[in-house]
């Protein structure tokens, strides 16, 4: 697999969310600039990021001086400051940044950010809450990934009652309109050629489908 080419990111707002995003992007080997008015927040990341700058994310001149228009992606992470977030998004878009992501804290905030051209609006607390609730609702669901348009890939632990059955016997497509994209046995991945082999308790099924069909399947086991 080809290695991903490092990209240039600017994160405006270094609270908990912005700091986490910036640190993870840097850990992946990207060039990351963190921007915040709080000197303590900036100093905390001075040795972690490519560059940490004390600046106002709403100040067009300051952002232009940082060359904000040359970044691949700008993430606006100051969700609690609604006015600051909106003004910053407008300012960043005006500099010609190709891709802008922004954190929102309400439906109205989301709507405004979308209207001014933000490419992706994030609700981290809401999205994480939904993620955790799904896993709490059914302990067999270890994790899941949303693919958009209502489709998800869910990581489901094989319970005792399914041990000894094969994927063919589960008949996921006919009964639930689902597709198993693989099975994890410990750290080993088994592809579609594993369909006729017996499952063991503790194996993990990677199942693709729409939310309602996935819920029908998980409720049935």
C-alpha positions as CSV (number, residue, x, y, z in Angstrom):
1,X,0.0,0.0,0.0
2,X,1.4,3.4,-1.0
3,X,2.2,5.7,1.9
4,X,0.0,8.8,2.2
5,X,1.8,12.0,1.2
6,X,2.1,14.5,4.2
7,X,-0.2,17.5,3.9
8,X,-0.2,21.0,5.4
9,X,-2.9,21.8,8.0
10,X,-3.7,24.8,10.1
11,X,-5.8,24.4,13.3
12,X,-7.4,27.6,14.6
13,X,-8.4,27.2,18.2
14,X,-6.4,25.1,20.5
15,X,-8.9,23.9,23.1
16,X,-9.4,20.2,23.8
17,X,-10.8,19.4,20.4
18,X,-8.3,21.5,18.4
19,X,-5.4,20.3,20.4
20,X,-6.3,16.7,19.8
21,X,-6.8,17.1,16.1
22,X,-3.5,19.1,15.8
23,X,-1.5,16.6,17.8
24,X,-2.8,13.6,15.9
25,X,-2.2,15.2,12.5
26,X,1.4,16.0,13.6
27,X,1.8,12.4,14.8
28,X,0.9,11.2,11.3
29,X,3.8,13.2,9.9
30,X,1.9,16.2,8.5
31,X,3.0,19.8,8.7
32,X,0.7,21.3,11.3
33,X,0.4,24.9,12.5
34,X,-1.6,25.6,15.6
35,X,-3.2,29.1,16.1
36,X,-4.7,30.5,19.2
37,X,-4.9,33.8,21.1
38,X,-4.1,32.0,24.4
39,X,-0.3,32.1,24.9
40,X,-0.5,29.1,27.3
41,X,-2.3,27.0,24.8
42,X,0.2,27.9,22.1
43,X,3.3,27.3,24.4
44,X,1.9,23.9,25.4
45,X,2.1,22.7,21.8
46,X,5.3,24.5,20.7
47,X,7.4,21.4,20.8
48,X,4.7,19.1,19.3
49,X,3.6,20.9,16.2
50,X,5.5,22.2,13.2
51,X,4.7,25.7,14.3
52,X,2.5,27.2,17.1
53,X,1.4,30.8,16.7
54,X,-0.2,33.3,19.0
55,X,-2.7,35.0,16.7
56,X,-6.4,36.0,16.4
57,X,-8.2,33.5,14.1
58,X,-10.5,36.4,13.0
59,X,-7.7,38.7,12.0
60,X,-7.4,38.6,8.2
61,X,-4.0,40.3,8.1
62,X,-2.5,37.9,10.7
63,X,-3.8,34.9,8.8
64,X,-2.5,36.2,5.5
65,X,0.9,36.8,7.1
66,X,0.9,33.1,8.1
67,X,0.2,32.2,4.5
68,X,-3.1,30.6,5.5
69,X,-4.2,30.4,1.8
70,X,-1.4,28.0,1.0
71,X,-2.6,25.3,3.5
72,X,-4.3,22.1,2.1
73,X,-6.9,22.2,4.9
74,X,-7.8,24.6,7.7
75,X,-9.7,23.3,10.7
76,X,-11.6,25.9,12.7
77,X,-11.9,24.4,16.2
78,X,-13.2,27.3,18.3
79,X,-16.8,26.1,18.5
80,X,-17.8,27.9,21.7
81,X,-17.0,31.3,20.3
82,X,-19.8,31.4,17.7
83,X,-19.0,34.8,16.3
84,X,-15.3,34.1,16.2
85,X,-15.9,30.8,14.5
86,X,-18.1,32.3,11.8
87,X,-15.8,35.3,11.2
88,X,-12.8,33.0,11.1
89,X,-14.5,30.7,8.5
90,X,-15.4,33.7,6.3
91,X,-11.9,35.1,6.6
92,X,-10.3,31.7,5.7
93,X,-12.5,31.1,2.8
94,X,-11.7,34.6,1.4
95,X,-8.0,33.7,1.4
96,X,-8.7,30.9,-1.0
97,X,-8.1,27.8,1.2
98,X,-9.1,24.7,-0.8
99,X,-10.7,22.8,2.1
100,X,-12.2,24.1,5.4
101,X,-13.5,22.1,8.3
102,X,-15.2,23.7,11.3
103,X,-16.6,22.6,14.6
104,X,-20.2,23.6,15.4
105,X,-22.1,23.5,18.7
106,X,-25.7,24.0,17.4
107,X,-28.0,23.5,14.4
108,X,-28.0,27.2,13.7
109,X,-24.2,27.3,14.0
110,X,-24.0,24.4,11.6
111,X,-26.4,26.1,9.1
112,X,-24.4,29.3,9.1
113,X,-21.1,27.6,8.6
114,X,-22.6,25.5,5.7
115,X,-24.1,28.6,4.1
116,X,-20.7,30.4,4.0
117,X,-19.0,27.5,2.3
118,X,-17.4,25.4,5.0
119,X,-16.7,22.0,3.4
120,X,-17.3,19.9,6.5
121,X,-19.1,20.9,9.7
122,X,-18.3,18.7,12.7
123,X,-20.3,18.1,15.9
124,X,-17.6,16.1,17.9
125,X,-19.6,15.8,21.2
126,X,-22.8,14.7,19.4
127,X,-21.1,12.3,17.1
128,X,-19.0,10.7,19.8
129,X,-22.2,10.5,22.0
130,X,-24.0,8.7,19.3
131,X,-21.0,6.4,18.7
132,X,-20.8,5.5,22.4
133,X,-24.6,5.0,22.8
134,X,-24.6,2.5,19.9
135,X,-21.9,0.4,21.5
136,X,-23.6,0.6,25.0
137,X,-26.9,-0.4,23.5
138,X,-25.5,-3.6,22.1
139,X,-22.3,-4.9,23.8
140,X,-21.6,-7.1,20.8
141,X,-20.9,-4.0,18.7
142,X,-17.3,-3.1,19.4
143,X,-17.1,-0.2,16.9
144,X,-18.5,1.1,13.7
145,X,-17.7,3.5,10.8
146,X,-20.2,5.6,9.0
147,X,-19.8,5.6,5.2
148,X,-22.5,8.1,4.5
149,X,-25.9,7.8,2.9
150,X,-27.0,5.6,5.8
151,X,-24.4,2.9,5.3
152,X,-22.1,1.7,8.0
153,X,-19.4,-0.9,8.6
154,X,-19.9,-2.5,12.0
155,X,-17.4,-4.6,14.0
156,X,-19.5,-7.3,15.8
157,X,-18.2,-9.9,18.2
158,X,-19.4,-13.4,17.5
159,X,-21.4,-14.6,20.5
160,X,-21.6,-18.1,21.8
161,X,-24.9,-18.9,20.1
162,X,-23.3,-18.3,16.6
163,X,-20.1,-20.3,17.4
164,X,-19.8,-23.3,15.0
165,X,-21.9,-21.6,12.3
166,X,-20.5,-20.4,9.0
167,X,-21.1,-17.1,7.2
168,X,-23.0,-19.1,4.6
169,X,-25.3,-20.4,7.3
170,X,-25.9,-16.8,8.6
171,X,-27.2,-15.9,5.1
172,X,-26.8,-12.2,5.9
173,X,-27.7,-10.9,2.5
174,X,-31.0,-12.8,2.1
175,X,-32.2,-12.3,5.6
176,X,-30.9,-8.8,6.4
177,X,-29.6,-7.3,3.2
178,X,-26.1,-7.1,4.7
179,X,-22.7,-8.1,3.4
180,X,-19.8,-9.5,5.5
181,X,-16.6,-7.9,4.2
182,X,-14.4,-10.1,6.4
183,X,-13.7,-11.8,9.7
184,X,-11.1,-11.0,12.2
185,X,-9.7,-14.0,14.1
186,X,-7.5,-12.4,16.7
187,X,-5.2,-10.1,14.7
188,X,-5.7,-12.2,11.5
189,X,-8.0,-11.0,8.7
190,X,-10.0,-13.5,6.7
191,X,-11.7,-12.4,3.5
192,X,-14.6,-13.7,1.5
193,X,-12.9,-17.1,1.1
194,X,-13.8,-17.7,4.8
195,X,-17.5,-17.9,4.1
196,X,-17.8,-21.7,4.4
197,X,-15.6,-22.0,7.5
198,X,-16.9,-22.2,11.1
199,X,-17.0,-19.1,13.3
200,X,-15.7,-19.2,16.8
201,X,-16.9,-17.3,19.8
202,X,-14.9,-14.0,20.1
203,X,-14.3,-13.7,16.3
204,X,-15.2,-10.3,14.9
205,X,-17.5,-9.9,11.9
206,X,-17.0,-6.8,9.7
207,X,-20.5,-6.2,8.3
208,X,-21.6,-3.6,5.8
209,X,-25.1,-2.3,5.4
210,X,-27.8,0.2,6.2
211,X,-28.4,1.2,9.9
212,X,-31.9,-0.3,10.1
213,X,-30.7,-3.7,8.7
214,X,-27.7,-3.8,10.9
215,X,-29.9,-3.1,13.9
216,X,-32.2,-6.0,12.9
217,X,-29.3,-8.3,12.7
218,X,-27.7,-7.2,16.0
219,X,-31.0,-7.4,17.8
220,X,-31.5,-11.0,16.5
221,X,-28.2,-12.2,18.1
